[in-house]
């Protein structure tokens, strides 16, 4: 059984690597398999870890939370109607607002503030690295913010400082994505070579 799983993993890996030759059926099939398995896994985890405990709970607060979640989820059905679609928009606005607030709070308390404090407490040798990390984080966040202004004549303008900070953040993002992509390629090649060696050696 373990050998069968190894062979299946090796075949799927080759199917993914076939994208190097261009978009093809094997690559799309591997992606569909991955997305299907991931969706099934998420559904199982959601049911077992969230929905089932709430259904079996005797806590009034958790029951109310479940009812609110069901009602909000049901209102999304109204999005298919042009007359009552605004009901679903309210739910989407609520979800986006909460998500934005959580993301902002997480960015401030989990990234910016800790980096600022660590940079201030860092020894002289690490101060430069800490400052670079802080600047990169701040400018990258600014890059994803829409800070333009509309003039009385209707034209949209952006302050020169905002443009400079956005360009700096864009540079950090490009370097980060390049490093992540290079790391992903190296990791994939390492896994592929390890699987090939394993199969050649006979498991």
N, C-alpha and C positions, 0 to 999 in steps of 0.2 A: 504494500500500500504506500509506503514511504517512497519507494522507487517510482511508482506511478505519479505521485505528486511532484517529484523532482522532474520527471520527464514533461509533465504538463506545464510546470513553471518554465522549463527551458524552451518549450515550443511557444508559449505565450511571449517570452522574452524576444525570441526571434521574430515573432509577428510584429511586435512593437518596433524592433530595429528595422523592419522592412520599410518603415516610413522614410528612411534615408534614401530609398530608391524612388520616393514619391508617394503621394496618397494612393492607397490601394485597399482592396477588400480585406486582406488579412489584418492590416493595421486597424481598420475600422471595427472588425470583428473583435479584436483584442480589447479595444476601447469600450465596445458595448458590453463585453463580458465584465470588465473592470467596473464600469458604471452600474451594471445590474447587481453585481455582488455587493458593491459599496452601498447602493440604495437598500438592498435587502438587509444588510448588516445594520444600517442606521435605523431601519424600521423596527428590527428586532430589539435593538438596544432601547429605542424610544418606548416601545410597548412594555418591555420588561422593567426598565429603569425609571420610567416617568408615569405612563398611563396606568399600568397595573397597580403600582403602589398607591396612586391617588384614588383609584376605584375601590381598593380594599381598605382605604384609610378610614379611621373613625374620627379623625381630626376635622372639625368644622371648617377651619381656615383652608385646609387643603381641598376639601370638597368644593368650597366656594371658588377656589382658584381653578379647579377643573371645570366647573360650570362656566366660568368667565372665558376660559380658553376655548371651550366647545362653541360658545356663542360667537366669539370673535372669528373662529375658523369658519363657522356656518355663514357669517355675513359675507365672506369672500365669494360665495356662490352668486350673490347679487351683482357681481361685476359683469356677468354675462348680459345683463339687462341695461338698456340705455336709459330707462326711466328711474330705476332704483339703484343704479350703479354707484351713486354717491355713498350708499351705506358701506359698500366694500372699501371705498376710498378712505372712509374714516378709520377703518381697521388698519389699512396700509399706512396711513399717516401716523397712527398710534405706534405701530411696529417700527417704522422708520425713525420716529422721534425717540423711542426708547433705545433703539439700537445705536443711534447717533450719540445719545447721552452716555450710554455705557462705553462706547468706543472712545469718546472724549475723556471721560473719567479715567478709563484704563490707560490712555496715552499720557495723561498728566501724572497720575499717581504711580503708574507702573513703569514709565519710561523717562519722561522729562524731569520730574522732581528727583527720582533716584540718581539719574545721571548728573544733575546739577549738584546734588549733595556730595556724590562721590568725587566729582571733579574738584570741588572745593576742599575736600579732605585728602585728596591724592597727594603723594609725595611729589617733589619737584620733577622727578624723572617721568612720572606718569601724568603730569598735568597736561602736557601737550596732547597725548592720546585721548585723555578724557575730554579736553576741549574740542577735539576733532569729532568725537562721538556725539557730543552735545550739539555742536553746530550741524552735523549731518542729520541728526534726528529732528531738530527744530526746522531746518530748511526743507526737509523732506515732507514734514507735515504741512508746511506753508504751501508747498507745491500743489497739494491736493485741495487747497482752499480757494474759493472764488472770491477774490478781494477787489474786483474791478468796480468802478463807479460810473454811473451814467450822468453825463453832462446835460445841462438844460437843452442843448440842441439835439439830444438823443444819442450822441456818440458815446461809446463805451471806452473808458480810459483806465489805465492801471498806473499806479505810482511807480516811479523809477526804482524806489527801494524794494517794492514788492517784486518787480521784474527781476532785479538782481538776486533776491533771495530765492525766487522760483528757479532761476537758472542754476544757482548753486545746489539747490535741492535736487534738481533734475540730474545734475552731474553725479551726486551721491547715489541716486536711484539707479542710474545707468551702470555705475561701477558695481553696485550691490547685485543687480540682476545678472550682470556678466559673470561675477564670481560664483553666484548660485548656479547659473547655467553650466559653467565649467565644472563645478563640483558635482552636479547631477550627471554630467557626461562621464566624468572619471569614475563615479560610483557605479554607474550602469555598466561601464566596461569592466570594472573589477568584478561585479556580480556575474556578468556573462562569462568572463574567463574562468571564474571559480566554478560555475556550473559545467562548463565544458570540461575542465580538469576532472571534476567529480564523475561525470559520465564516462570519460575516457578511462579513468581508473577503475570503473566498474562499481561505483557507489561504495 
